[in-house]
Amino acid sequence: MPTCTFSLKDLNSLVKKTLKKSELKDLLAYAKAELEDISDDEMTVQFNDTNLPYLWSVEGLAIFLRGVVGKEKGIPKIKIHKSPEYKVQVDSSLKTIRPYIAAFVAKGKKINDHFLKQLIQMQEKFCEAYGRRREKIAIGVYPAKKITFPVFYKAVPPRSARFVPLDFMKELDLAQILDQHPTGKEYAWILKNCKKYPLLIDYKKEVLSFPPIINSETTGRLSMEDEEVFFEATGTDLDSVNLAANIFAQLFFERGFNISSVNIGYARKPTTTPDFKTEAMKIKKEDITNIIGIDFKDSEIKKLLEMARYDFANYKVTVPAIRRDVMHPVDIIEDVAIMYGYDNIEPLDLKTYTRGDTFDIQRFIDTVREIMVGEGYQEIASPILSNKELLLNKMNIKDFGCVEIKNYTSLNYSVLRTWLIPGLMDVLMRNKHVDYPQKMFEQGTVTVNKEGSIMDYERIAALSCHASVDYTEIKQVIDYLFKMLGIEYEIEDAEHKAFISGRVARISVKGKKVAFIGEISPIVLNSFGVDMPAAAFELNLTELFNALK
């Protein structure tokens, strides 16, 4: 979750009210945020909702808090000046690479220290979290006076364009930037399969930036005292790119800048950004009463929704253009409850009384975990969300049913894990400084797509790593486990790319394959940077439990 640092004095200035340190905790709760630390004028805030990126800036937070404290109500105001002289021409060659762009020009006020720091922080947080590490959205800001319009957004061969990237002293072509510049190396994966790369240049053929990688040192470095700023956001999703332009335009407007629109010359359908057209949604009073449990008056509903920065009239709710998270009337009703205060909602008495108990399979799982602890293995816990690089590529295997997250916020957590041994290997990689032997296990849920059916399984995996570990040692561990459980099993040779051929086997119970066991392949060890041999097994506890029944 994003963690941001703000100046309390700056926040108070934008909220137009002096907020006491003692009341910040309660006020931030309305924004699903927590005050992590406050020292002198600096406050650190963690946001627990990634669906409202406009809040990750002090300007956006101030907009929200002005509603909460009653300084303003309804949709925040903004004025956009139509400016036909500002144009970005989009080449059709970007269609399969990075096809969308939104832009605006902000001018009429100097950038001060507070705003420059917030602008940089917001740009980084937005691109990393909401923009999926720049893959979905990347943002560039430039001194507009150094740009000659129109600007051209196109795709070019990697060696065809050269410029001095930020924080460098020499010219590099686009391929060299990905190979030599630290930022290029970090984000080169985004353009891994592209034969051409995106490029922004102005009318005089001066390079502005190489999206989504880095700006030009000449035209792409913003500094204090700049009075005209050109903003652009490029990406793979049109709605998200437009949302970025709306949010940042609102932030600049909050700082007193005049916002001028930019004409975007798409080949098929030219448009103008930022686009602050609002959307409206109908809600029902009875739904509010049924969901929250309180029969609000119409005037109370209006007040609460205007606190949350909506417009409200006759149960028609207008959503501000800096939000794209409202998908259903329930989302709006949730904001009614938040503004009213969950602590103010009276709990209902229980009407049904039941006796809590543990499922039989959970008792079985707990017994297995206790046995593994008794064998001298340390239990670890890793996230259920993972990524294909860890689960497949590093483990030297092909996809056997990954369930992908459609709107993930981080590539590191873009799929549900399909097995547990990769998590153990990741822990091993991060603990190479710890003395050997290292013996660990994990028990948890894995999710596999089997011919269109999504299946959850409870599994347990164990791994041993030290200089003399071998197949015999890990087999002794599973021998003892099954003996303690009173289970007989059969073992047969198998092939598994994550293990050494000839030193891997499958285990079956009552004809059901429930586990694989073996020595980890050197290919896998090398991919994790582990220079000690390792052996492991993974046991499907759900299948084993069902086989025993």
Secondary structure, DSSP 8 states (H G I E B T S, - for coil): --EEEEEHHHHHHHHTS---HHHHHHHHHTTTEEEEEEETTEEEEEES-TT-GGGGSHHHHHHHHHHHTTS--SS----EE--TT-EEEE-GGGTTT--EEEEEEEESS---HHHHHHHHHHHHHIIIIITTTTTSEEEEEEEGGG--SSEEEEEE-TTS-EE-BTT-SS-EEHHHHHHHSHHHHHHGGGGTT-SSEEEEE-TT--EEEETTTEEBTTTS---TT--EEEEEEEES-HHHHHHHHHHHHHHHHHTT-EEEEEEEE-SS--EEES----EEEE--HHHHHHHH-----HHHHHHHHHHTT-EEETTEEEE-TT-----SHHHHHHHHHHHH-GGGS-----S--------HHHHHHHHHHHHHHHTT-EE----SEE-HIIIIITTT---S--EE-TT-S-GGG-EE-S-SHHHHHHHHHHTTTS-S-EEEEEEEEEEEEETTEEEEEEEEEEEEESTT--HHHHHHHHHHHHHHHT---EEEE---TTEEEEEEEEEEETTEEEEEEEEE-HHHHHHTT--S-EEEEEEEHHHHHHHH-
